[in-house]
Amino acid sequence: MAFLVRKNFKDYIEGFCKHSDRVISCKVKLQEGSLQIIQVYAPTTDYDDEEAEKFYEDLENAIEKKCANTVIMGDFNAKIGVKDEDEENEWIGPFGIGTRNERGEKLIDFCTANRLFVTNSFFKKPRPRYWTWESPGGDYKNQIDFILTTDKTTIQNTEIITKVDIGSDHRMVRSRMTINKKLTRLKRIKKKKPLKINTRQLEKVAPSFQIKLKNKFDILRNEKPSIEVMNETIRKCAAEVVEKPNETTKEQNAEDKLIEELEQRRKELRRKDNKTGPERVEYIETNKT
C-alpha cells in the first residue's frame, strides 16, 4: 500500500504513518485542524476471524479523534449489500448491490461505533457502476472497496472509474470532496549549507589550525560537549584559519580541474580497444602529465 501525492500538494502533508501491514495513514494540514486519510487492505475470508479482529483493532487505533475529518479508503473484503427498507442505520445509504455477508456486518458495526459514513452507498448509479471486484473469468462481481468518512457533507460524489485499466481484478473508486477550511502550507526548515573547506589551504595553515582547535577545546573541556558540537567546532575553526580564495587559489583550482579532466580522458582512452591514430598520440601525451 502507498499514497500517491501530487507534487504541488506535498507541502500540505503533515506526515505519514504505518500502523500495520494493512493500515497506513497520512495527515493533511488545514487552517484549523487536520484531515486524516487512511488507506487499508482488509483480510479476505480465507483468513480467520482473529485476523479480521486484529485488522479492525489496528484501524480503530489509527483513527485520530482530534482530526477535523477522517477519510478511510481501500479494499475491505466485505459485502454490505443493499440496505433493507426497514433498516435504521444512518451510516449507510440506500444504494448498492448484492447481499450482505458476515464481514459486511462487521464493517457496518465498525462504522456505527466510529461514526463513519459509507460514501459509496449515498450516490445513485447504474447497477454496473457499483461493483469494484471481479472474480477470475468474470463470473462474480462484488462491491468490496469503500470510501468512509466522518463528515458526509464534504463528499460531493463517490464513483467507480471505468475508463482506467490498472491490470487488476479491482476497479478504482474515487471520491470528490470539498474542504471548506483552507489548506495550510507547512513551513519547511531550511537546512544550513555545509561549510566548504579548502583542504589544500588547510594543510598550509595546519599549525594555526591546531592551535586554534586546542584553544577552543580547552574552553569546552568542562562543558562535556556532544559529538555534534565538537564536529561543528572543528568545522568553524577550519573555516576561520583558511584564507578567503585569492587569485593564486583560483589558479590552483583551475589547474586541479585541468588535471582531473586529463586523468578522466586518459582512463577513457585506456579502456578503448580500437584507438585511432590521433587518439593513440593523445593517450601518450596524457600519460606524461
GULUMZA-958955 format. One line per 3 residues: number of its first residue (from 1); their letters; for each residue x, y, z of N, C-alpha, C. Coordinates in steps of 0.2 Angstrom, whole numbers, plus 2048, in hexadecimal, padded with zeros to 3 digits. Example, Ala and Ser with C-alpha at 12.3 -4.5 7.8 and 13.67 -1.06 7.14 Angstrom:
2
1	AS	842/7E4/827/83E/7EA/827/842/7F0/827 | 840/7F5/823/844/7FB/824/840/800/827
***
This chain:
289
1	MAF	804/7FA/800/800/800/800/804/806/800 | 802/80C/7FD/805/812/7FD/801/818/7FB | 803/81E/7FC/800/824/7FA/803/827/7F4
4	LVR	7FF/829/7EF/802/82D/7EA/800/834/7EB | 804/839/7EB/803/840/7ED/805/844/7E7 | 801/849/7E5/804/84D/7E0/809/852/7E3
7	KNF	80E/853/7DE/814/857/7E0/812/85E/7E3 | 80D/861/7E0/80B/868/7E3/806/867/7E9 | 805/861/7EC/801/860/7F2/806/85E/7F8
10	KDY	80C/85C/7F6/810/859/7FB/812/85D/801 | 812/864/800/813/868/806/80E/869/80B | 808/866/809/802/866/80E/802/860/812
13	IEG	806/85B/811/806/854/814/80A/855/81B | 806/854/820/809/854/827/80E/84E/829 | 80C/848/826/810/843/828/80C/83C/826
16	FCK	810/837/825/80E/830/823/80F/82B/829 | 80B/826/82A/80C/821/82F/80A/81A/82D | 80E/815/82E/80C/80E/82D/80A/80B/834
19	HSD	804/80A/834/801/807/83A/801/7FF/83B | 801/7FC/835/802/7F5/834/803/7F3/82D | 804/7ED/82B/805/7EB/824/7FE/7ED/820
22	RVI	7F9/7EE/823/7F2/7EF/820/7EF/7F6/821 | 7F3/7FA/825/7F0/801/826/7F6/806/826 | 7F5/80B/822/7F9/810/821/7F5/817/821
25	SCK	7F8/81C/823/7F5/823/823/7F9/829/822 | 7F6/82E/820/7F9/834/81F/7F5/83A/821 | 7F8/840/824/7F4/845/826/7F5/84B/822
28	VKL	7F0/84F/820/7F0/855/81C/7EF/85B/821 | 7F3/860/821/7F2/865/825/7ED/86A/822 | 7E8/86C/827/7E3/871/825/7E4/877/829
31	QEG	7E1/87C/827/7E2/883/82B/7E0/882/832 | 7DB/87D/833/7D9/87C/83A/7D8/874/83A | 7DD/871/83E/7DC/869/83E/7E0/866/839
34	SLQ	7DE/860/838/7E1/85C/832/7DC/857/82F | 7DE/855/829/7DA/850/826/7DE/849/826 | 7DB/844/828/7DF/83E/829/7DC/839/823
37	IIQ	7E1/836/81F/7DF/832/81A/7E2/82B/81C | 7DE/826/81C/7E1/81F/81E/7E0/81A/818 | 7E5/816/816/7E4/812/811/7E5/80B/814
40	VYA	7E0/806/812/7E0/7FF/815/7DF/7FA/810 | 7E1/7F4/812/7E0/7EE/80E/7DE/7E8/813 | 7D8/7E7/814/7D5/7E2/819/7D7/7DB/817
43	PTT	7D7/7D6/81C/7D8/7CF/81A/7D2/7CD/816 | 7D3/7C8/812/7CE/7C5/80E/7CB/7BF/813 | 7C5/7BC/810/7C2/7B7/814/7C6/7B1/815
46	DYD	7CC/7B1/812/7D0/7AB/812/7D3/7AB/819 | 7D4/7B1/81C/7D7/7B2/823/7D1/7B1/828 | 7D3/7AF/82E/7CF/7AE/833/7CC/7B4/837
49	DEE	7C7/7B4/83B/7C4/7BA/83E/7C9/7BD/842 | 7CE/7BA/845/7D3/7BD/849/7D7/7C2/845 | 7D9/7C0/83F/7DD/7C5/83B/7D8/7CB/839
52	AEK	7D2/7CA/838/7CD/7CF/837/7CD/7D4/83D | 7CC/7D1/843/7CC/7D5/849/7D2/7D9/84A | 7D8/7D6/848/7DE/7DA/849/7DE/7E0/844
55	FYE	7DC/7DF/83E/7DB/7E4/839/7D7/7EA/83B | 7D1/7E9/83E/7CD/7EE/840/7D0/7F1/847 | 7D3/7EE/84A/7D6/7F1/850/7DC/7F5/84E
58	DLE	7E0/7F3/84A/7E5/7F8/847/7E2/7FE/844 | 7DD/7FD/840/7DA/803/83D/7D7/808/842 | 7D3/805/847/7D0/809/84C/7D6/80D/850
61	NAI	7DC/80A/851/7E1/80E/854/7E4/813/850 | 7E3/812/849/7E6/817/845/7E2/81D/844 | 7DC/81D/846/7D8/823/845/7D9/828/84A
64	EKK	7DB/82E/848/7DC/833/84D/7D6/837/84E | 7D3/837/854/7CD/83A/856/7CD/842/855 | 7D3/845/856/7D4/84C/855/7D3/84F/84E
67	CAN	7D4/84B/849/7D4/84D/842/7CD/850/840 | 7CD/855/83C/7C7/858/83A/7C3/854/836 | 7C6/850/832/7C3/84B/82E/7C7/845/82D
70	TVI	7C4/83F/82D/7C8/839/82B/7C5/835/825 | 7C9/833/820/7C7/830/81B/7CB/829/81B | 7C7/823/81A/7CA/81D/81A/7C8/819/814
73	MGD	7CD/817/810/7CC/814/809/7D0/80E/808 | 7CD/80A/804/7D1/804/802/7CD/7FD/801 | 7D0/7F8/801/7CD/7F1/800/7CB/7EE/807
76	FNA	7C5/7EE/808/7C2/7EC/80F/7C1/7E4/80E | 7C0/7E1/808/7BF/7DA/808/7B8/7D9/80B | 7B3/7DD/80B/7AD/7DC/80E/7A7/7DF/80A
79	KIG	7A2/7DB/80A/79C/7DD/806/796/7DF/80B | 795/7E6/80A/78F/7E9/80E/789/7E8/80B | 789/7E7/804/782/7E6/801/77E/7EC/800
82	VKD	778/7EB/7FF/773/7F0/7FF/76F/7F1/805 | 76E/7F7/808/76B/7F8/80E/764/7F6/80E | 761/7F2/813/75A/7F1/814/756/7F7/814
85	EDE	750/7F7/812/74C/7FD/812/74A/7FE/81A | 74A/7F9/81E/748/7FB/825/74E/7FB/829 | 754/7FB/826/75A/7FC/82A/75C/803/82C
88	ENE	75C/804/833/75E/80A/835/765/80B/837 | 769/80E/832/770/80E/833/772/815/82F | 774/81A/832/775/820/82E/77C/820/82B
91	WIG	780/81B/82C/787/81B/82A/788/818/823 | 783/814/821/783/812/81A/77C/814/816 | 77D/816/810/778/818/80B/774/813/808
94	PFG	76F/815/804/76B/810/801/76D/80C/7FB | 773/80E/7F8/775/80C/7F2/77B/807/7F2 | 77B/802/7EE/780/7FD/7EE/77E/7F6/7EA
97	IGT	782/7F1/7EA/780/7EB/7E7/782/7E5/7EC | 77F/7DF/7EA/780/7D9/7EE/77D/7D8/7F5 | 780/7D3/7F8/77D/7D1/7FF/782/7D2/804
100	RNE	781/7D4/80A/785/7D5/80F/788/7CE/812 | 78F/7CE/813/792/7C8/816/794/7CA/81D | 797/7C5/820/799/7C6/827/79E/7CB/828
103	RGE	7A3/7CC/823/7A8/7D1/824/7A5/7D8/822 | 79F/7D8/81E/79C/7DE/81D/799/7E1/823 | 796/7DC/827/793/7DE/82E/798/7E1/832
106	KLI	79E/7DE/832/7A3/7E0/836/7A6/7E7/834 | 7A6/7E8/82E/7A7/7EF/82B/7A2/7F4/82E | 79C/7F2/82D/797/7F7/82F/797/7F8/837
109	DFC	798/7F3/83B/799/7F4/842/79F/7F9/843 | 7A4/7F8/840/7AA/7FD/841/7A8/804/83F | 7A4/805/839/7A2/80B/837/79E/80F/83C
112	TAN	799/80B/83F/794/80D/844/798/80F/84A | 79D/80B/84C/7A1/80D/853/7A5/813/852 | 7A7/814/84C/7AC/81A/84B/7A9/81F/847
115	RLF	7A2/81F/846/79F/825/842/7A2/826/83B | 7A2/821/837/7A5/821/831/79F/820/82B | 79F/824/827/79A/823/821/79D/81F/81B
118	VTN	799/81A/819/79C/817/813/79A/81B/80D | 79E/81F/80A/79C/824/805/79A/821/7FE | 79C/81B/7FD/79A/817/7F7/792/816/7F6
121	SFF	78F/815/7FC/788/814/7FD/783/81A/7FD | 786/820/7FC/782/826/7FC/781/829/7F5 | 784/826/7F0/783/829/7E9/781/824/7E4
124	KKP	77B/825/7E1/777/821/7DD/77B/820/7D6 | 77D/81A/7D4/780/819/7CE/77D/813/7CA | 77E/812/7C3/77C/80C/7C0/77F/806/7C3
127	RPR	77B/801/7C3/77D/7FB/7C7/784/7F9/7C5 | 786/7F9/7BF/78D/7F7/7BD/793/7FB/7C0 | 790/801/7C3/795/806/7C5/797/805/7CD
130	YWT	794/800/7D0/795/7FF/7D7/79B/7FA/7D8 | 79B/7F4/7D4/7A0/7EF/7D6/7A7/7F1/7D6 | 7AC/7EF/7DA/7B3/7F1/7DA/7B7/7EB/7D9
133	WES	7B5/7E5/7DA/7B9/7DF/7D9/7B6/7DA/7D5 | 7BA/7D7/7D0/7B8/7D2/7CC/7BC/7CB/7CD | 7B8/7C6/7CD/7BC/7BF/7CE/7BF/7BD/7C8
136	PGG	7C4/7B9/7C8/7C7/7B7/7C2/7C2/7B3/7BD | 7C2/7B6/7B7/7BD/7B3/7B2/7B7/7B8/7B2 | 7B6/7BC/7B7/7B1/7C1/7B7/7AA/7BE/7B9
139	DYK	7AA/7B8/7BC/7A4/7B5/7BE/7A0/7B9/7C4 | 7A4/7BC/7C8/7A1/7BF/7CE/7A4/7C7/7CE | 7A0/7CB/7D0/7A2/7D2/7D1/79F/7D5/7D8
142	NQI	7A3/7D7/7DC/7A1/7DA/7E3/7A4/7E1/7E4 | 7A0/7E4/7E9/7A2/7EA/7EB/7A6/7E9/7F2 | 7AD/7EA/7F2/7B0/7E9/7F8/7B5/7EE/7FA
145	DFI	7B6/7F3/7F5/7BA/7F9/7F6/7B6/7FF/7F8 | 7B8/802/7FE/7B4/808/800/7B8/80E/802 | 7B4/813/802/7B7/819/805/7B3/81C/80B
148	LTT	7B5/81C/811/7B2/81E/817/7B4/825/819 | 7AF/829/81C/7B1/82F/81F/7AD/831/825 | 7B0/835/829/7AD/837/82F/7A8/83E/82E
151	DKT	7A9/841/828/7A6/847/826/7A3/846/81F | 79D/843/81F/799/842/818/798/848/814 | 798/84E/817/796/854/814/79C/856/80F
154	TIQ	7A2/854/810/7A7/856/80C/7A8/852/806 | 7A4/84C/805/7A5/848/7FF/79F/84A/7FA | 7A2/84C/7F4/79D/84E/7EF/79B/848/7EB
157	NTE	7A0/843/7EA/79E/83D/7E6/7A3/837/7E8 | 7A1/831/7E7/7A5/82B/7E8/7A3/827/7E2 | 7A8/825/7DE/7A6/821/7D8/7AC/81D/7D6
160	IIT	7AA/818/7D1/7AF/813/7CE/7B2/817/7C8 | 7B8/816/7C7/7BC/818/7C1/7BC/812/7BC | 7B8/813/7B7/7B8/80D/7B2/7BD/80D/7AD
163	KVD	7BF/813/7AB/7C3/814/7A5/7CB/813/7A7 | 7CD/811/7AD/7D4/810/7AE/7D5/809/7AF | 7D9/806/7AB/7DB/7FF/7AC/7E2/7FE/7B0
166	IGS	7E1/7FC/7B6/7E7/7FC/7BA/7EA/7F5/7BB | 7E8/7F0/7B6/7EA/7E9/7B6/7E9/7E6/7BD | 7E3/7E7/7C0/7E1/7E4/7C6/7DA/7E1/7C6
169	DHR	7D8/7DD/7CA/7D1/7DA/7CB/7CD/7DF/7CF | 7D0/7E5/7D1/7CC/7EA/7D4/7CB/7F0/7CF | 7C6/7F4/7D0/7C5/7FA/7CD/7C6/800/7D2
172	MVR	7C9/805/7CF/7CB/80B/7D3/7C4/80F/7D6 | 7C4/811/7DC/7BF/815/7DF/7C1/81C/7E0 | 7BD/820/7DF/7BF/827/7E0/7BA/82B/7E3
175	SRM	7BC/830/7E8/7B8/834/7EB/7BA/83B/7EA | 7B5/840/7E9/7B6/847/7E8/7B4/84A/7EE | 7B8/84E/7F1/7B6/851/7F8/7B8/859/7F8
178	TIN	7B4/85C/7FC/7B5/863/7FD/7B8/864/804 | 7BE/868/804/7C1/86A/80A/7BF/871/80B | 7BB/873/810/7B9/87A/811/7BF/87D/815
181	KKL	7C3/87A/819/7C8/87D/81C/7CE/87D/818 | 7D2/883/817/7D7/883/813/7DD/87F/815 | 7E0/87C/810/7E6/878/811/7EC/87D/814
184	TRL	7F0/87B/818/7F6/87F/81A/7FC/87C/818 | 800/880/814/806/87D/812/80B/87D/818 | 80E/877/819/813/877/81E/81A/87A/81D
187	KRI	81C/87E/822/823/881/821/828/87C/821 | 82C/87C/81C/832/877/81C/838/87A/81F | 83B/877/824/841/87A/827/847/879/822
190	KKK	84A/87F/820/84F/87E/81C/856/87C/81F | 859/877/81C/85F/874/81F/865/879/81D | 869/87A/822/86F/87E/822/873/87B/81C
193	KPL	876/87F/818/87B/87D/813/881/87B/817 | 884/875/815/88A/873/819/890/877/817 | 894/879/81B/89A/87D/81A/89F/879/815
196	KIN	8A1/87C/810/8A6/879/80B/8AD/87C/80D | 8B1/877/80F/8B8/878/811/8BD/876/80C | 8C1/87A/80A/8C6/879/805/8CC/875/809
199	TRQ	8CC/86F/807/8D1/86A/80B/8D8/86C/809 | 8D9/86E/803/8E0/870/801/8E3/876/806 | 8DE/87B/806/8E0/880/80B/8E1/87E/812
202	LEK	8DC/87A/814/8DC/878/81B/8E3/874/81D | 8E6/871/818/8EC/86D/819/8F2/872/81A | 8F1/878/816/8F6/87D/817/8F6/881/81D
205	VAP	8F1/881/821/8F0/885/827/8EF/880/82D | 8F1/87A/82C/8F0/874/831/8F2/877/838 | 8F8/87A/839/8FA/87C/840/8F5/881/843
208	SFQ	8F2/886/83F/8ED/88A/842/8E7/887/843 | 8E5/882/83F/8DF/87F/840/8DF/87B/847 | 8E5/877/848/8E5/873/84E/8E5/877/854
211	IKL	8E8/87D/854/8E8/882/85A/8E1/884/85B | 8DE/886/856/8D7/889/857/8D2/884/859 | 8D3/87E/857/8CF/878/859/8D0/876/860
214	KNK	8D7/876/863/8D9/875/86A/8D5/87A/86E | 8D6/881/86C/8D3/886/870/8CB/885/871 | 8C8/883/86C/8C1/882/86C/8BF/87D/870
217	FDI	8C2/877/870/8C1/871/874/8C3/872/87B | 8C8/876/87C/8C9/878/883/8C3/87B/887 | 8C0/87F/883/8BA/883/886/8B4/87E/887
220	LRN	8B4/87A/882/8AE/875/882/8AF/86F/887 | 8B5/86E/889/8B7/868/88D/8B2/867/893 | 8B0/86C/897/8AC/86B/89D/8A4/86A/89B
223	EKP	8A3/86C/895/89C/86C/893/899/865/890 | 89E/860/88F/89C/85A/88C/898/85A/886 | 89B/85D/881/897/85E/87B/895/858/877
226	SIE	890/858/873/88D/852/870/891/851/869 | 891/84C/866/894/84B/860/892/850/85B | 88C/852/85A/88A/857/856/88D/85E/857
229	VMN	88E/860/85D/891/866/85F/899/866/85D | 89C/860/85E/8A3/85F/85D/8A4/860/855 | 8A0/85C/852/8A1/85C/84A/8A0/864/848
232	ETI	89B/867/84A/89A/86E/848/89F/872/84A | 8A2/871/850/8A8/875/852/8AE/874/84D | 8AF/86E/84B/8B5/86D/847/8B4/870/840
235	RKC	8AE/870/83E/8AC/873/837/8AD/87A/837 | 8AB/87E/83D/8AB/885/83D/8B3/887/83E | 8B7/883/842/8BE/885/843/8C1/884/83C
238	AAE	8C0/87F/838/8C3/87E/832/8C1/884/82D | 8BA/886/82D/8B8/88C/829/8BC/892/82B | 8BD/893/831/8C0/899/834/8C7/89A/832
241	VVE	8CB/895/832/8D2/895/830/8D4/895/829 | 8CF/892/825/8D0/892/81E/8CF/898/81B | 8D3/89B/817/8D3/8A2/814/8CD/8A1/80E
244	KPN	8CA/8A7/80D/8C5/8A8/808/8C9/8A7/801 | 8C6/8A4/7FC/8C9/8A2/7F6/8CC/8A9/7F3 | 8D2/8A8/7F0/8D5/8AE/7ED/8D7/8AB/7E6
247	ETT	8DA/8B0/7E2/8DC/8AE/7DB/8E0/8A8/7DB | 8E5/8A7/7DF/8E9/8A1/7DF/8E5/89B/7E0 | 8E0/89B/7E5/8DB/895/7E6/8D7/894/7E0
250	KEQ	8D5/899/7DD/8D1/898/7D7/8D5/894/7D1 | 8DB/896/7D1/8DF/893/7CC/8E1/88C/7CD | 8E2/88B/7D4/8E3/884/7D6/8DD/880/7D5
253	NAE	8D7/882/7D6/8D1/87F/7D5/8D0/87D/7CE | 8D2/882/7C9/8D1/881/7C2/8D6/87B/7C0 | 8DC/87B/7C3/8E1/876/7C1/8DF/86F/7C4
256	DKL	8DC/86F/7CA/8D9/869/7CC/8D4/866/7C8 | 8CF/86A/7C5/8CA/868/7C1/8CC/865/7BB | 8D2/869/7B8/8D5/867/7B1/8D8/860/7B2
259	IEE	8DB/85F/7B8/8DE/858/7B9/8D9/853/7BA | 8D4/854/7BD/8CE/850/7BE/8CB/84E/7B7 | 8CA/853/7B3/8C7/851/7AC/8CC/84D/7A8
262	LEQ	8D3/84E/7A8/8D8/84B/7A5/8D8/843/7A7 | 8D7/842/7AE/8D7/83C/7B1/8D1/838/7AE | 8CB/83B/7AE/8C5/838/7AC/8C6/836/7A4
265	RRK	8C9/83A/7A0/8CA/839/799/8CE/833/798 | 8D4/833/79C/8D9/82E/79C/8D5/827/79D | 8D1/827/7A2/8CD/820/7A4/8C9/81E/79E
268	ELR	8C5/823/79B/8C1/822/795/8C5/81E/790 | 8CB/822/78E/8CF/81F/789/8D2/818/78A | 8D4/817/790/8D6/811/792/8D1/80B/791
271	RKD	8CB/80C/793/8C6/807/792/8C4/806/78B | 8C6/80A/786/8C4/80A/77F/8C8/805/77C | 8C6/800/779/8CA/7FB/775/8CD/7FD/76F
274	NKT	8C8/800/76A/8CA/802/764/8CB/809/763 | 8D1/80C/765/8D3/813/765/8D5/815/75E | 8D3/81B/75C/8D5/81E/756/8DC/821/757
277	GPE	8DF/823/752/8E6/825/752/8E6/82B/757 | 8E2/830/756/8E2/836/75A/8E1/834/762 | 8DC/82F/763/8DB/82D/769/8E1/82A/76D
280	RVE	8E5/826/769/8EB/823/76C/8F0/828/76E | 8F1/82D/76A/8F5/833/76B/8F3/837/772 | 8EC/838/772/8E9/83B/778/8EA/837/77E
283	YIE	8E9/830/77D/8EA/82C/783/8F1/82C/786 | 8F6/82C/781/8FD/82D/783/8FE/834/787 | 8FC/839/784/8FD/840/787/8F9/840/78E
286	TNK	8F3/83D/78F/8F0/83E/796/8F4/83A/79B | 8F8/835/799/8FB/831/79E/902/835/7A0 | 903/83A/79D/909/83E/79F/907/843/7A4
289	T	901/844/7A5/8FF/849/7AA/900/846/7B1
***
